[in-house]
Amino acid sequence: MRFFENSTVFNYSWEQVAQGFWKRYPNPNSTHVLSEDTITREVRSGKLVTKRLLSKTNSIPSWAKKFINTSHVYIVEESIIDTKSKTLVTYTRNIGFTKAMTVTEKVIYKQCEENPLKTVAIRYAWIDSQVRGFSRAICAFGYERFKKNAHKMVSGFNFVLQNMFPHQHVIPNAHVAATAANKLKDAAKSASELAKSKAAPIYASLHPNQS
């Protein structure tokens, strides 16, 4: 098994990053993401919990074709949004070709302690293979590919955030926070009818001064 870890600082508030999370695709660095579908969404203990199914494709090196016969793979993504602690935690794992290689990822998005208008993302990944005699080579290949893709994921997410908030650095900070909170509420509500009916109490906490 190989373990990967890195951290990224986004120059956007946690509310903005949490809203942008639902609009990551498409972007110029995510052409490999073919589809995304919401399976379930519900409120648990005051947290918004969502499970989605993503379809992705990746090029396969010639040596790997003996273990994998298609470039398409399905990914399960589970996310937990807690507006009180201002954390967004995601878990993803592939549900196809798990014997050849499994990639389990955890990402924690949280408000930057040094600057509340920035967001820190801490990414962890575990790459494993059950192919006897080739597991070490497959894990090494998976690690390098994941490392490369992680950089693309960050660049793609930044592209989305820049388009969503093109003037965020010139808008007064208080207005940025309020605008981001409103848009986060709207994004969660529009994600599905289930979110529309259940997510409102969570996002209401973003507007404590409203009557």
C-alpha positions in Angstrom: 0.0 0.0 0.0 1.1 3.5 -0.8 0.0 6.6 1.2 -0.3 10.1 -0.2 -0.8 13.4 1.7 -0.7 17.1 0.8 -2.4 20.3 1.7 -3.6 23.3 -0.4 -4.7 26.8 0.5 -7.5 28.3 -1.5 -7.7 32.0 -1.5 -11.5 31.9 -1.0 -13.6 31.7 2.2 -14.9 28.4 3.4 -18.5 29.3 2.4 -17.2 30.0 -1.1 -15.3 26.7 -1.3 -18.2 24.8 0.0 -20.5 26.3 -2.6 -18.0 25.7 -5.4 -17.6 22.1 -4.4 -20.9 21.3 -6.0 -19.9 23.0 -9.2 -16.4 21.5 -9.7 -17.4 19.8 -12.9 -17.0 20.5 -15.7 -13.7 22.4 -15.8 -10.8 22.3 -18.2 -8.9 19.9 -16.0 -11.7 17.4 -15.5 -12.5 16.1 -19.0 -12.1 12.6 -17.5 -15.2 13.1 -15.4 -18.1 11.8 -17.5 -21.1 12.1 -15.2 -22.1 12.7 -11.6 -25.4 11.7 -10.0 -26.7 12.3 -6.5 -27.7 9.0 -4.8 -28.8 10.3 -1.3 -28.8 13.5 0.6 -30.0 14.0 4.1 -29.4 15.9 7.4 -27.8 13.9 10.2 -27.2 15.5 13.6 -27.3 19.0 12.0 -24.9 18.0 9.1 -25.6 17.7 5.4 -24.6 14.2 4.3 -24.5 13.5 0.5 -23.6 10.4 -1.5 -22.9 10.7 -5.2 -21.8 8.4 -8.0 -19.2 9.7 -10.5 -18.2 8.1 -13.7 -14.6 8.7 -14.8 -12.2 7.5 -17.5 -8.4 7.3 -17.5 -5.9 6.2 -20.0 -4.5 2.7 -19.3 -0.9 1.8 -19.9 -0.3 -1.2 -22.1 1.1 -3.3 -19.3 -2.1 -2.8 -17.2 -4.5 -4.0 -19.9 -4.0 -7.6 -18.7 -5.7 -6.6 -15.4 -8.1 -3.9 -16.6 -10.1 -4.2 -19.8 -11.8 -0.8 -19.8 -10.8 2.8 -19.0 -14.2 3.6 -17.4 -14.6 3.4 -13.6 -17.3 4.4 -11.1 -16.4 6.4 -8.0 -18.5 6.7 -4.9 -18.2 10.1 -3.2 -19.5 10.8 0.2 -19.4 14.3 1.7 -20.3 15.8 5.1 -20.9 19.6 5.5 -20.9 21.0 9.0 -21.6 24.7 9.0 -21.0 25.1 12.8 -17.4 23.9 12.6 -17.0 25.1 9.0 -15.7 21.8 7.7 -16.4 19.9 4.6 -15.1 16.3 4.6 -15.2 14.1 1.5 -14.5 10.4 1.1 -14.1 8.8 -2.3 -13.3 5.3 -3.5 -13.5 3.3 -6.7 -16.1 0.5 -6.9 -14.7 -1.1 -10.0 -11.5 -3.0 -10.6 -10.9 -3.1 -6.8 -8.7 -6.2 -7.1 -6.4 -4.5 -9.6 -6.2 -1.3 -7.6 -8.2 0.6 -5.0 -7.8 4.3 -4.3 -9.4 5.7 -1.2 -9.3 9.4 -0.6 -10.2 11.7 2.2 -10.2 15.5 1.9 -10.9 18.0 4.8 -11.8 21.5 3.8 -11.6 23.9 6.7 -11.3 27.6 7.5 -7.7 28.8 7.6 -6.7 29.7 11.1 -4.4 32.5 10.0 -6.9 34.0 7.6 -10.6 33.3 7.8 -11.1 34.4 4.2 -9.0 31.5 3.0 -9.6 27.7 3.1 -7.2 24.9 3.8 -7.7 21.5 2.1 -5.9 18.5 3.5 -5.9 15.5 1.2 -5.1 11.9 2.1 -5.1 8.9 -0.2 -4.4 5.2 0.2 -3.5 3.2 -2.9 -3.6 -0.6 -2.7 -3.6 -3.6 -5.1 -4.3 -7.3 -4.6 -2.6 -8.5 -7.8 0.0 -11.0 -6.6 3.4 -10.4 -7.9 2.5 -7.0 -9.3 1.0 -5.1 -6.3 4.1 -3.0 -5.6 4.5 -1.9 -9.2 0.7 -1.2 -9.5 0.7 0.8 -6.2 3.7 2.8 -7.4 2.0 3.6 -10.7 -1.3 4.5 -8.9 0.6 6.8 -6.5 2.3 8.7 -9.2 -0.9 9.1 -11.2 -2.9 10.2 -8.2 -0.2 12.8 -7.3 -0.4 14.2 -10.9 -4.2 14.2 -10.8 -4.3 15.9 -7.4 -2.5 18.9 -8.9 -5.0 18.9 -11.8 -7.9 18.7 -9.3 -6.6 21.8 -7.4 -6.1 23.7 -10.6 -9.6 22.8 -11.9 -11.2 23.7 -8.6 -9.4 27.1 -8.6 -10.6 27.7 -12.2 -14.2 27.1 -11.0 -13.8 29.4 -8.0 -12.3 32.1 -10.1 -15.2 32.1 -12.4 -17.7 32.0 -9.6 -16.1 34.8 -7.6 -14.2 36.9 -10.1 -14.2 40.1 -8.0 -14.1 38.6 -4.5 -10.8 40.4 -3.6 -12.1 43.9 -4.3 -15.5 43.4 -2.5 -15.5 44.4 1.2 -14.9 41.3 3.4 -18.2 41.4 5.2 -20.1 41.6 1.9 -18.0 38.7 0.6 -19.0 36.5 3.5 -22.7 37.3 3.3 -22.8 36.8 -0.4 -21.0 33.5 -0.2 -23.3 32.3 2.6 -26.4 33.1 0.5 -25.0 31.3 -2.6 -24.0 28.3 -0.5 -27.6 28.1 0.7 -28.9 28.3 -2.8 -26.4 25.7 -4.2 -27.4 23.2 -1.6 -31.1 23.8 -2.1 -30.8 23.4 -5.9 -28.8 20.2 -5.8 -31.9 18.1 -5.4 -35.5 18.3 -4.2 -34.4 16.3 -1.1 -31.8 18.9 -0.3 -34.4 21.7 -0.8 -36.6 20.3 1.8 -34.0 19.2 4.4 -31.0 21.4 4.0 -32.6 24.7 4.9 -32.2 24.4 8.7 -28.4 23.8 8.3 -27.8 26.8 6.1 -30.1 29.0 8.2 -27.2 29.0 10.7 -25.2 31.0 8.2 -27.7 33.9 8.8 -28.1 34.3 12.6 -29.1 37.9 12.3 -32.0 37.4 9.9 -35.4 37.3 11.4 
